[in-house]
Amino acid sequence: MSRFWPAFGGRSKYVGWKGAVQAKLKTESEFHSSVIFEHDRVIYVFPGKISNAFDAEDETKVLLASRGCVEQSDIRYTPSGVLAKATRELQERPRAGGANTSNLRAKL
C-alpha cells in the first residue's frame, strides 16, 4: 500500500493479519470498482482496483457519519457512491459460456 500512498504507514497502525479471498462481483461488464454499503451496523467494502481505495475511504466516512445515506432492502449506501451509480451494471449477469473472468475456475 505504501507504494501507492507513501504516507499510509504514518497514518495507520498494524493490528494483525487476516487472509481472505478477494471477492469479484459477477457482472457482464467485468465490473472492477469498489462497492461499499452498511448492513446491520457493519460496513462492507468489496475491493476493486487499488485506485478505488480513496473512493472507498470517502464513502465509508459518509456511512460512518450517517449523512444523507440511501436506505434500501436493509442496506445503506451513499447516494453519490458506486452502488448508487452502477446499480444497472451490477444487475447484469454474465452470459452463459461467455468470455468473462468471473467464470474462471481455479485448478487445485
Phi and psi restraints in degrees (range 20) as a CNS / XPLOR table:
assign (resid 1 and name C) (resid 2 and name N)
       (resid 2 and name CA) (resid 2 and name C) 1.0 -62.8 20.0 2
assign (resid 2 and name N) (resid 2 and name CA)
       (resid 2 and name C) (resid 3 and name N) 1.0 -23.9 20.0 2
assign (resid 2 and name C) (resid 3 and name N)
       (resid 3 and name CA) (resid 3 and name C) 1.0 -64.6 20.0 2
assign (resid 3 and name N) (resid 3 and name CA)
       (resid 3 and name C) (resid 4 and name N) 1.0 -36.4 20.0 2
assign (resid 3 and name C) (resid 4 and name N)
       (resid 4 and name CA) (resid 4 and name C) 1.0 -90.5 20.0 2
assign (resid 4 and name N) (resid 4 and name CA)
       (resid 4 and name C) (resid 5 and name N) 1.0 -26.2 20.0 2
assign (resid 4 and name C) (resid 5 and name N)
       (resid 5 and name CA) (resid 5 and name C) 1.0 -141.3 20.0 2
assign (resid 5 and name N) (resid 5 and name CA)
       (resid 5 and name C) (resid 6 and name N) 1.0 88.8 20.0 2
assign (resid 5 and name C) (resid 6 and name N)
       (resid 6 and name CA) (resid 6 and name C) 1.0 -54.3 20.0 2
assign (resid 6 and name N) (resid 6 and name CA)
       (resid 6 and name C) (resid 7 and name N) 1.0 -32.7 20.0 2
assign (resid 6 and name C) (resid 7 and name N)
       (resid 7 and name CA) (resid 7 and name C) 1.0 -79.2 20.0 2
assign (resid 7 and name N) (resid 7 and name CA)
       (resid 7 and name C) (resid 8 and name N) 1.0 -1.7 20.0 2
assign (resid 7 and name C) (resid 8 and name N)
       (resid 8 and name CA) (resid 8 and name C) 1.0 -55.9 20.0 2
assign (resid 8 and name N) (resid 8 and name CA)
       (resid 8 and name C) (resid 9 and name N) 1.0 -47.1 20.0 2
assign (resid 8 and name C) (resid 9 and name N)
       (resid 9 and name CA) (resid 9 and name C) 1.0 -61.2 20.0 2
assign (resid 9 and name N) (resid 9 and name CA)
       (resid 9 and name C) (resid 10 and name N) 1.0 -35.7 20.0 2
assign (resid 9 and name C) (resid 10 and name N)
       (resid 10 and name CA) (resid 10 and name C) 1.0 -77.7 20.0 2
assign (resid 10 and name N) (resid 10 and name CA)
       (resid 10 and name C) (resid 11 and name N) 1.0 -16.3 20.0 2
assign (resid 10 and name C) (resid 11 and name N)
       (resid 11 and name CA) (resid 11 and name C) 1.0 -106.6 20.0 2
assign (resid 11 and name N) (resid 11 and name CA)
       (resid 11 and name C) (resid 12 and name N) 1.0 2.8 20.0 2
assign (resid 11 and name C) (resid 12 and name N)
       (resid 12 and name CA) (resid 12 and name C) 1.0 -132.2 20.0 2
assign (resid 12 and name N) (resid 12 and name CA)
       (resid 12 and name C) (resid 13 and name N) 1.0 159.1 20.0 2
assign (resid 12 and name C) (resid 13 and name N)
       (resid 13 and name CA) (resid 13 and name C) 1.0 -126.7 20.0 2
assign (resid 13 and name N) (resid 13 and name CA)
       (resid 13 and name C) (resid 14 and name N) 1.0 128.6 20.0 2
assign (resid 13 and name C) (resid 14 and name N)
       (resid 14 and name CA) (resid 14 and name C) 1.0 -74.1 20.0 2
assign (resid 14 and name N) (resid 14 and name CA)
       (resid 14 and name C) (resid 15 and name N) 1.0 123.9 20.0 2
assign (resid 14 and name C) (resid 15 and name N)
       (resid 15 and name CA) (resid 15 and name C) 1.0 -117.5 20.0 2
assign (resid 15 and name N) (resid 15 and name CA)
       (resid 15 and name C) (resid 16 and name N) 1.0 -3.4 20.0 2
assign (resid 15 and name C) (resid 16 and name N)
       (resid 16 and name CA) (resid 16 and name C) 1.0 146.3 20.0 2
assign (resid 16 and name N) (resid 16 and name CA)
       (resid 16 and name C) (resid 17 and name N) 1.0 174.4 20.0 2
assign (resid 16 and name C) (resid 17 and name N)
       (resid 17 and name CA) (resid 17 and name C) 1.0 -115.8 20.0 2
assign (resid 17 and name N) (resid 17 and name CA)
       (resid 17 and name C) (resid 18 and name N) 1.0 141.1 20.0 2
assign (resid 17 and name C) (resid 18 and name N)
       (resid 18 and name CA) (resid 18 and name C) 1.0 -141.1 20.0 2
assign (resid 18 and name N) (resid 18 and name CA)
       (resid 18 and name C) (resid 19 and name N) 1.0 120.7 20.0 2
assign (resid 18 and name C) (resid 19 and name N)
       (resid 19 and name CA) (resid 19 and name C) 1.0 -91.9 20.0 2
assign (resid 19 and name N) (resid 19 and name CA)
       (resid 19 and name C) (resid 20 and name N) 1.0 149.2 20.0 2
assign (resid 19 and name C) (resid 20 and name N)
       (resid 20 and name CA) (resid 20 and name C) 1.0 -158.9 20.0 2
assign (resid 20 and name N) (resid 20 and name CA)
       (resid 20 and name C) (resid 21 and name N) 1.0 162.4 20.0 2
assign (resid 20 and name C) (resid 21 and name N)
       (resid 21 and name CA) (resid 21 and name C) 1.0 -87.3 20.0 2
assign (resid 21 and name N) (resid 21 and name CA)
       (resid 21 and name C) (resid 22 and name N) 1.0 131.0 20.0 2
assign (resid 21 and name C) (resid 22 and name N)
       (resid 22 and name CA) (resid 22 and name C) 1.0 -71.9 20.0 2
assign (resid 22 and name N) (resid 22 and name CA)
       (resid 22 and name C) (resid 23 and name N) 1.0 127.9 20.0 2
assign (resid 22 and name C) (resid 23 and name N)
       (resid 23 and name CA) (resid 23 and name C) 1.0 -78.6 20.0 2
assign (resid 23 and name N) (resid 23 and name CA)
       (resid 23 and name C) (resid 24 and name N) 1.0 138.7 20.0 2
assign (resid 23 and name C) (resid 24 and name N)
       (resid 24 and name CA) (resid 24 and name C) 1.0 -124.8 20.0 2
assign (resid 24 and name N) (resid 24 and name CA)
       (resid 24 and name C) (resid 25 and name N) 1.0 122.9 20.0 2
assign (resid 24 and name C) (resid 25 and name N)
       (resid 25 and name CA) (resid 25 and name C) 1.0 -67.5 20.0 2
assign (resid 25 and name N) (resid 25 and name CA)
       (resid 25 and name C) (resid 26 and name N) 1.0 135.7 20.0 2
assign (resid 25 and name C) (resid 26 and name N)
       (resid 26 and name CA) (resid 26 and name C) 1.0 -88.7 20.0 2
assign (resid 26 and name N) (resid 26 and name CA)
       (resid 26 and name C) (resid 27 and name N) 1.0 103.6 20.0 2
assign (resid 26 and name C) (resid 27 and name N)
       (resid 27 and name CA) (resid 27 and name C) 1.0 -134.2 20.0 2
assign (resid 27 and name N) (resid 27 and name CA)
       (resid 27 and name C) (resid 28 and name N) 1.0 162.8 20.0 2
assign (resid 27 and name C) (resid 28 and name N)
       (resid 28 and name CA) (resid 28 and name C) 1.0 -67.7 20.0 2
assign (resid 28 and name N) (resid 28 and name CA)
       (resid 28 and name C) (resid 29 and name N) 1.0 -31.5 20.0 2
assign (resid 28 and name C) (resid 29 and name N)
       (resid 29 and name CA) (resid 29 and name C) 1.0 -94.6 20.0 2
assign (resid 29 and name N) (resid 29 and name CA)
       (resid 29 and name C) (resid 30 and name N) 1.0 12.4 20.0 2
assign (resid 29 and name C) (resid 30 and name N)
       (resid 30 and name CA) (resid 30 and name C) 1.0 57.8 20.0 2
assign (resid 30 and name N) (resid 30 and name CA)
       (resid 30 and name C) (resid 31 and name N) 1.0 52.0 20.0 2
assign (resid 30 and name C) (resid 31 and name N)
       (resid 31 and name CA) (resid 31 and name C) 1.0 -59.9 20.0 2
assign (resid 31 and name N) (resid 31 and name CA)
       (resid 31 and name C) (resid 32 and name N) 1.0 128.6 20.0 2
assign (resid 31 and name C) (resid 32 and name N)
       (resid 32 and name CA) (resid 32 and name C) 1.0 -126.7 20.0 2
assign (resid 32 and name N) (resid 32 and name CA)
       (resid 32 and name C) (resid 33 and name N) 1.0 8.7 20.0 2
assign (resid 32 and name C) (resid 33 and name N)
       (resid 33 and name CA) (resid 33 and name C) 1.0 -82.5 20.0 2
assign (resid 33 and name N) (resid 33 and name CA)
       (resid 33 and name C) (resid 34 and name N) 1.0 162.9 20.0 2
assign (resid 33 and name C) (resid 34 and name N)
       (resid 34 and name CA) (resid 34 and name C) 1.0 -80.7 20.0 2
assign (resid 34 and name N) (resid 34 and name CA)
       (resid 34 and name C) (resid 35 and name N) 1.0 141.7 20.0 2
assign (resid 34 and name C) (resid 35 and name N)
       (resid 35 and name CA) (resid 35 and name C) 1.0 -118.5 20.0 2
assign (resid 35 and name N) (resid 35 and name CA)
       (resid 35 and name C) (resid 36 and name N) 1.0 125.7 20.0 2
assign (resid 35 and name C) (resid 36 and name N)
       (resid 36 and name CA) (resid 36 and name C) 1.0 -124.1 20.0 2
assign (resid 36 and name N) (resid 36 and name CA)
       (resid 36 and name C) (resid 37 and name N) 1.0 131.2 20.0 2
assign (resid 36 and name C) (resid 37 and name N)
       (resid 37 and name CA) (resid 37 and name C) 1.0 -155.2 20.0 2
assign (resid 37 and name N) (resid 37 and name CA)
       (resid 37 and name C) (resid 38 and name N) 1.0 165.5 20.0 2
assign (resid 37 and name C) (resid 38 and name N)
       (resid 38 and name CA) (resid 38 and name C) 1.0 -117.6 20.0 2
assign (resid 38 and name N) (resid 38 and name CA)
       (resid 38 and name C) (resid 39 and name N) 1.0 136.4 20.0 2
assign (resid 38 and name C) (resid 39 and name N)
       (resid 39 and name CA) (resid 39 and name C) 1.0 -143.6 20.0 2
assign (resid 39 and name N) (resid 39 and name CA)
       (resid 39 and name C) (resid 40 and name N) 1.0 127.2 20.0 2
assign (resid 39 and name C) (resid 40 and name N)
       (resid 40 and name CA) (resid 40 and name C) 1.0 52.8 20.0 2
assign (resid 40 and name N) (resid 40 and name CA)
       (resid 40 and name C) (resid 41 and name N) 1.0 44.1 20.0 2
assign (resid 40 and name C) (resid 41 and name N)
       (resid 41 and name CA) (resid 41 and name C) 1.0 66.7 20.0 2
assign (resid 41 and name N) (resid 41 and name CA)
       (resid 41 and name C) (resid 42 and name N) 1.0 19.0 20.0 2
assign (resid 41 and name C) (resid 42 and name N)
       (resid 42 and name CA) (resid 42 and name C) 1.0 -119.6 20.0 2
assign (resid 42 and name N) (resid 42 and name CA)
       (resid 42 and name C) (resid 43 and name N) 1.0 129.7 20.0 2
assign (resid 42 and name C) (resid 43 and name N)
       (resid 43 and name CA) (resid 43 and name C) 1.0 -92.6 20.0 2
assign (resid 43 and name N) (resid 43 and name CA)
       (resid 43 and name C) (resid 44 and name N) 1.0 124.3 20.0 2
assign (resid 43 and name C) (resid 44 and name N)
       (resid 44 and name CA) (resid 44 and name C) 1.0 -103.6 20.0 2
assign (resid 44 and name N) (resid 44 and name CA)
       (resid 44 and name C) (resid 45 and name N) 1.0 133.4 20.0 2
assign (resid 44 and name C) (resid 45 and name N)
       (resid 45 and name CA) (resid 45 and name C) 1.0 -124.0 20.0 2
assign (resid 45 and name N) (resid 45 and name CA)
       (resid 45 and name C) (resid 46 and name N) 1.0 110.8 20.0 2
assign (resid 45 and name C) (resid 46 and name N)
       (resid 46 and name CA) (resid 46 and name C) 1.0 -91.6 20.0 2
assign (resid 46 and name N) (resid 46 and name CA)
       (resid 46 and name C) (resid 47 and name N) 1.0 109.5 20.0 2
assign (resid 46 and name C) (resid 47 and name N)
       (resid 47 and name CA) (resid 47 and name C) 1.0 -70.3 20.0 2
assign (resid 47 and name N) (resid 47 and name CA)
       (resid 47 and name C) (resid 48 and name N) 1.0 147.7 20.0 2
assign (resid 47 and name C) (resid 48 and name N)
       (resid 48 and name CA) (resid 48 and name C) 1.0 -111.0 20.0 2
assign (resid 48 and name N) (resid 48 and name CA)
       (resid 48 and name C) (resid 49 and name N) 1.0 -130.8 20.0 2
assign (resid 48 and name C) (resid 49 and name N)
       (resid 49 and name CA) (resid 49 and name C) 1.0 -81.0 20.0 2
assign (resid 49 and name N) (resid 49 and name CA)
       (resid 49 and name C) (resid 50 and name N) 1.0 160.6 20.0 2
assign (resid 49 and name C) (resid 50 and name N)
       (resid 50 and name CA) (resid 50 and name C) 1.0 -57.6 20.0 2
assign (resid 50 and name N) (resid 50 and name CA)
       (resid 50 and name C) (resid 51 and name N) 1.0 -31.9 20.0 2
assign (resid 50 and name C) (resid 51 and name N)
       (resid 51 and name CA) (resid 51 and name C) 1.0 -68.0 20.0 2
assign (resid 51 and name N) (resid 51 and name CA)
       (resid 51 and name C) (resid 52 and name N) 1.0 -14.0 20.0 2
assign (resid 51 and name C) (resid 52 and name N)
       (resid 52 and name CA) (resid 52 and name C) 1.0 -81.5 20.0 2
assign (resid 52 and name N) (resid 52 and name CA)
       (resid 52 and name C) (resid 53 and name N) 1.0 -5.8 20.0 2
assign (resid 52 and name C) (resid 53 and name N)
       (resid 53 and name CA) (resid 53 and name C) 1.0 -59.2 20.0 2
assign (resid 53 and name N) (resid 53 and name CA)
       (resid 53 and name C) (resid 54 and name N) 1.0 -36.7 20.0 2
assign (resid 53 and name C) (resid 54 and name N)
       (resid 54 and name CA) (resid 54 and name C) 1.0 -72.3 20.0 2
assign (resid 54 and name N) (resid 54 and name CA)
       (resid 54 and name C) (resid 55 and name N) 1.0 -37.6 20.0 2
assign (resid 54 and name C) (resid 55 and name N)
       (resid 55 and name CA) (resid 55 and name C) 1.0 -65.3 20.0 2
assign (resid 55 and name N) (resid 55 and name CA)
       (resid 55 and name C) (resid 56 and name N) 1.0 -40.0 20.0 2
assign (resid 55 and name C) (resid 56 and name N)
       (resid 56 and name CA) (resid 56 and name C) 1.0 -62.8 20.0 2
assign (resid 56 and name N) (resid 56 and name CA)
       (resid 56 and name C) (resid 57 and name N) 1.0 -38.7 20.0 2
assign (resid 56 and name C) (resid 57 and name N)
       (resid 57 and name CA) (resid 57 and name C) 1.0 -61.0 20.0 2
assign (resid 57 and name N) (resid 57 and name CA)
       (resid 57 and name C) (resid 58 and name N) 1.0 -47.5 20.0 2
assign (resid 57 and name C) (resid 58 and name N)
       (resid 58 and name CA) (resid 58 and name C) 1.0 -61.7 20.0 2
assign (resid 58 and name N) (resid 58 and name CA)
       (resid 58 and name C) (resid 59 and name N) 1.0 -44.2 20.0 2
assign (resid 58 and name C) (resid 59 and name N)
       (resid 59 and name CA) (resid 59 and name C) 1.0 -66.5 20.0 2
assign (resid 59 and name N) (resid 59 and name CA)
       (resid 59 and name C) (resid 60 and name N) 1.0 -38.6 20.0 2
assign (resid 59 and name C) (resid 60 and name N)
       (resid 60 and name CA) (resid 60 and name C) 1.0 -64.3 20.0 2
assign (resid 60 and name N) (resid 60 and name CA)
       (resid 60 and name C) (resid 61 and name N) 1.0 -40.1 20.0 2
assign (resid 60 and name C) (resid 61 and name N)
       (resid 61 and name CA) (resid 61 and name C) 1.0 -62.7 20.0 2
assign (resid 61 and name N) (resid 61 and name CA)
       (resid 61 and name C) (resid 62 and name N) 1.0 -40.1 20.0 2
assign (resid 61 and name C) (resid 62 and name N)
       (resid 62 and name CA) (resid 62 and name C) 1.0 -64.6 20.0 2
assign (resid 62 and name N) (resid 62 and name CA)
       (resid 62 and name C) (resid 63 and name N) 1.0 -43.3 20.0 2
assign (resid 62 and name C) (resid 63 and name N)
       (resid 63 and name CA) (resid 63 and name C) 1.0 -63.4 20.0 2
assign (resid 63 and name N) (resid 63 and name CA)
       (resid 63 and name C) (resid 64 and name N) 1.0 -41.1 20.0 2
assign (resid 63 and name C) (resid 64 and name N)
       (resid 64 and name CA) (resid 64 and name C) 1.0 -64.2 20.0 2
assign (resid 64 and name N) (resid 64 and name CA)
       (resid 64 and name C) (resid 65 and name N) 1.0 -35.5 20.0 2
assign (resid 64 and name C) (resid 65 and name N)
       (resid 65 and name CA) (resid 65 and name C) 1.0 -84.2 20.0 2
assign (resid 65 and name N) (resid 65 and name CA)
       (resid 65 and name C) (resid 66 and name N) 1.0 -9.9 20.0 2
assign (resid 65 and name C) (resid 66 and name N)
       (resid 66 and name CA) (resid 66 and name C) 1.0 53.9 20.0 2
assign (resid 66 and name N) (resid 66 and name CA)
       (resid 66 and name C) (resid 67 and name N) 1.0 43.0 20.0 2
assign (resid 66 and name C) (resid 67 and name N)
       (resid 67 and name CA) (resid 67 and name C) 1.0 -98.4 20.0 2
assign (resid 67 and name N) (resid 67 and name CA)
       (resid 67 and name C) (resid 68 and name N) 1.0 108.6 20.0 2
assign (resid 67 and name C) (resid 68 and name N)
       (resid 68 and name CA) (resid 68 and name C) 1.0 61.1 20.0 2
assign (resid 68 and name N) (resid 68 and name CA)
       (resid 68 and name C) (resid 69 and name N) 1.0 34.3 20.0 2
assign (resid 68 and name C) (resid 69 and name N)
       (resid 69 and name CA) (resid 69 and name C) 1.0 -79.4 20.0 2
assign (resid 69 and name N) (resid 69 and name CA)
       (resid 69 and name C) (resid 70 and name N) 1.0 153.5 20.0 2
assign (resid 69 and name C) (resid 70 and name N)
       (resid 70 and name CA) (resid 70 and name C) 1.0 -91.0 20.0 2
assign (resid 70 and name N) (resid 70 and name CA)
       (resid 70 and name C) (resid 71 and name N) 1.0 133.7 20.0 2
assign (resid 70 and name C) (resid 71 and name N)
       (resid 71 and name CA) (resid 71 and name C) 1.0 -114.8 20.0 2
assign (resid 71 and name N) (resid 71 and name CA)
       (resid 71 and name C) (resid 72 and name N) 1.0 125.0 20.0 2
assign (resid 71 and name C) (resid 72 and name N)
       (resid 72 and name CA) (resid 72 and name C) 1.0 -155.4 20.0 2
assign (resid 72 and name N) (resid 72 and name CA)
       (resid 72 and name C) (resid 73 and name N) 1.0 131.1 20.0 2
assign (resid 72 and name C) (resid 73 and name N)
       (resid 73 and name CA) (resid 73 and name C) 1.0 50.9 20.0 2
assign (resid 73 and name N) (resid 73 and name CA)
       (resid 73 and name C) (resid 74 and name N) 1.0 47.6 20.0 2
assign (resid 73 and name C) (resid 74 and name N)
       (resid 74 and name CA) (resid 74 and name C) 1.0 67.3 20.0 2
assign (resid 74 and name N) (resid 74 and name CA)
       (resid 74 and name C) (resid 75 and name N) 1.0 15.0 20.0 2
assign (resid 74 and name C) (resid 75 and name N)
       (resid 75 and name CA) (resid 75 and name C) 1.0 -126.3 20.0 2
assign (resid 75 and name N) (resid 75 and name CA)
       (resid 75 and name C) (resid 76 and name N) 1.0 159.0 20.0 2
assign (resid 75 and name C) (resid 76 and name N)
       (resid 76 and name CA) (resid 76 and name C) 1.0 -121.9 20.0 2
assign (resid 76 and name N) (resid 76 and name CA)
       (resid 76 and name C) (resid 77 and name N) 1.0 142.1 20.0 2
assign (resid 76 and name C) (resid 77 and name N)
       (resid 77 and name CA) (resid 77 and name C) 1.0 -150.2 20.0 2
assign (resid 77 and name N) (resid 77 and name CA)
       (resid 77 and name C) (resid 78 and name N) 1.0 166.8 20.0 2
assign (resid 77 and name C) (resid 78 and name N)
       (resid 78 and name CA) (resid 78 and name C) 1.0 -83.6 20.0 2
assign (resid 78 and name N) (resid 78 and name CA)
       (resid 78 and name C) (resid 79 and name N) 1.0 140.6 20.0 2
assign (resid 78 and name C) (resid 79 and name N)
       (resid 79 and name CA) (resid 79 and name C) 1.0 -67.5 20.0 2
assign (resid 79 and name N) (resid 79 and name CA)
       (resid 79 and name C) (resid 80 and name N) 1.0 -20.3 20.0 2
assign (resid 79 and name C) (resid 80 and name N)
       (resid 80 and name CA) (resid 80 and name C) 1.0 -104.8 20.0 2
assign (resid 80 and name N) (resid 80 and name CA)
       (resid 80 and name C) (resid 81 and name N) 1.0 7.6 20.0 2
assign (resid 80 and name C) (resid 81 and name N)
       (resid 81 and name CA) (resid 81 and name C) 1.0 -87.4 20.0 2
assign (resid 81 and name N) (resid 81 and name CA)
       (resid 81 and name C) (resid 82 and name N) 1.0 177.7 20.0 2
assign (resid 81 and name C) (resid 82 and name N)
       (resid 82 and name CA) (resid 82 and name C) 1.0 -60.7 20.0 2
assign (resid 82 and name N) (resid 82 and name CA)
       (resid 82 and name C) (resid 83 and name N) 1.0 -42.0 20.0 2
assign (resid 82 and name C) (resid 83 and name N)
       (resid 83 and name CA) (resid 83 and name C) 1.0 -61.2 20.0 2
assign (resid 83 and name N) (resid 83 and name CA)
       (resid 83 and name C) (resid 84 and name N) 1.0 -39.1 20.0 2
assign (resid 83 and name C) (resid 84 and name N)
       (resid 84 and name CA) (resid 84 and name C) 1.0 -71.0 20.0 2
assign (resid 84 and name N) (resid 84 and name CA)
       (resid 84 and name C) (resid 85 and name N) 1.0 -39.1 20.0 2
assign (resid 84 and name C) (resid 85 and name N)
       (resid 85 and name CA) (resid 85 and name C) 1.0 -79.2 20.0 2
assign (resid 85 and name N) (resid 85 and name CA)
       (resid 85 and name C) (resid 86 and name N) 1.0 -28.7 20.0 2
assign (resid 85 and name C) (resid 86 and name N)
       (resid 86 and name CA) (resid 86 and name C) 1.0 -113.2 20.0 2
assign (resid 86 and name N) (resid 86 and name CA)
       (resid 86 and name C) (resid 87 and name N) 1.0 22.4 20.0 2
assign (resid 86 and name C) (resid 87 and name N)
       (resid 87 and name CA) (resid 87 and name C) 1.0 -54.4 20.0 2
assign (resid 87 and name N) (resid 87 and name CA)
       (resid 87 and name C) (resid 88 and name N) 1.0 -47.7 20.0 2
assign (resid 87 and name C) (resid 88 and name N)
       (resid 88 and name CA) (resid 88 and name C) 1.0 -63.1 20.0 2
assign (resid 88 and name N) (resid 88 and name CA)
       (resid 88 and name C) (resid 89 and name N) 1.0 -44.7 20.0 2
assign (resid 88 and name C) (resid 89 and name N)
       (resid 89 and name CA) (resid 89 and name C) 1.0 -63.3 20.0 2
assign (resid 89 and name N) (resid 89 and name CA)
       (resid 89 and name C) (resid 90 and name N) 1.0 -38.6 20.0 2
assign (resid 89 and name C) (resid 90 and name N)
       (resid 90 and name CA) (resid 90 and name C) 1.0 -69.3 20.0 2
assign (resid 90 and name N) (resid 90 and name CA)
       (resid 90 and name C) (resid 91 and name N) 1.0 -22.8 20.0 2
assign (resid 90 and name C) (resid 91 and name N)
       (resid 91 and name CA) (resid 91 and name C) 1.0 -85.8 20.0 2
assign (resid 91 and name N) (resid 91 and name CA)
       (resid 91 and name C) (resid 92 and name N) 1.0 -11.9 20.0 2
assign (resid 91 and name C) (resid 92 and name N)
       (resid 92 and name CA) (resid 92 and name C) 1.0 -80.1 20.0 2
assign (resid 92 and name N) (resid 92 and name CA)
       (resid 92 and name C) (resid 93 and name N) 1.0 112.6 20.0 2
assign (resid 92 and name C) (resid 93 and name N)
       (resid 93 and name CA) (resid 93 and name C) 1.0 -84.0 20.0 2
assign (resid 93 and name N) (resid 93 and name CA)
       (resid 93 and name C) (resid 94 and name N) 1.0 148.8 20.0 2
assign (resid 93 and name C) (resid 94 and name N)
       (resid 94 and name CA) (resid 94 and name C) 1.0 -64.3 20.0 2
assign (resid 94 and name N) (resid 94 and name CA)
       (resid 94 and name C) (resid 95 and name N) 1.0 146.5 20.0 2
assign (resid 94 and name C) (resid 95 and name N)
       (resid 95 and name CA) (resid 95 and name C) 1.0 -69.8 20.0 2
assign (resid 95 and name N) (resid 95 and name CA)
       (resid 95 and name C) (resid 96 and name N) 1.0 143.0 20.0 2
assign (resid 95 and name C) (resid 96 and name N)
       (resid 96 and name CA) (resid 96 and name C) 1.0 -59.3 20.0 2
assign (resid 96 and name N) (resid 96 and name CA)
       (resid 96 and name C) (resid 97 and name N) 1.0 129.2 20.0 2
assign (resid 96 and name C) (resid 97 and name N)
       (resid 97 and name CA) (resid 97 and name C) 1.0 77.1 20.0 2
assign (resid 97 and name N) (resid 97 and name CA)
       (resid 97 and name C) (resid 98 and name N) 1.0 0.8 20.0 2
assign (resid 97 and name C) (resid 98 and name N)
       (resid 98 and name CA) (resid 98 and name C) 1.0 -73.8 20.0 2
assign (resid 98 and name N) (resid 98 and name CA)
       (resid 98 and name C) (resid 99 and name N) 1.0 159.4 20.0 2
assign (resid 98 and name C) (resid 99 and name N)
       (resid 99 and name CA) (resid 99 and name C) 1.0 -78.0 20.0 2
assign (resid 99 and name N) (resid 99 and name CA)
       (resid 99 and name C) (resid 100 and name N) 1.0 104.7 20.0 2
assign (resid 99 and name C) (resid 100 and name N)
       (resid 100 and name CA) (resid 100 and name C) 1.0 -152.6 20.0 2
assign (resid 100 and name N) (resid 100 and name CA)
       (resid 100 and name C) (resid 101 and name N) 1.0 132.4 20.0 2
assign (resid 100 and name C) (resid 101 and name N)
       (resid 101 and name CA) (resid 101 and name C) 1.0 -64.6 20.0 2
assign (resid 101 and name N) (resid 101 and name CA)
       (resid 101 and name C) (resid 102 and name N) 1.0 -22.1 20.0 2
assign (resid 101 and name C) (resid 102 and name N)
       (resid 102 and name CA) (resid 102 and name C) 1.0 -72.2 20.0 2
assign (resid 102 and name N) (resid 102 and name CA)
       (resid 102 and name C) (resid 103 and name N) 1.0 -9.8 20.0 2
assign (resid 102 and name C) (resid 103 and name N)
       (resid 103 and name CA) (resid 103 and name C) 1.0 -95.7 20.0 2
assign (resid 103 and name N) (resid 103 and name CA)
       (resid 103 and name C) (resid 104 and name N) 1.0 -0.1 20.0 2
assign (resid 103 and name C) (resid 104 and name N)
       (resid 104 and name CA) (resid 104 and name C) 1.0 -71.9 20.0 2
assign (resid 104 and name N) (resid 104 and name CA)
       (resid 104 and name C) (resid 105 and name N) 1.0 146.9 20.0 2
assign (resid 104 and name C) (resid 105 and name N)
       (resid 105 and name CA) (resid 105 and name C) 1.0 -121.3 20.0 2
assign (resid 105 and name N) (resid 105 and name CA)
       (resid 105 and name C) (resid 106 and name N) 1.0 135.5 20.0 2
assign (resid 105 and name C) (resid 106 and name N)
       (resid 106 and name CA) (resid 106 and name C) 1.0 -77.8 20.0 2
assign (resid 106 and name N) (resid 106 and name CA)
       (resid 106 and name C) (resid 107 and name N) 1.0 139.4 20.0 2
assign (resid 106 and name C) (resid 107 and name N)
       (resid 107 and name CA) (resid 107 and name C) 1.0 -97.1 20.0 2
assign (resid 107 and name N) (resid 107 and name CA)
       (resid 107 and name C) (resid 108 and name N) 1.0 122.2 20.0 2
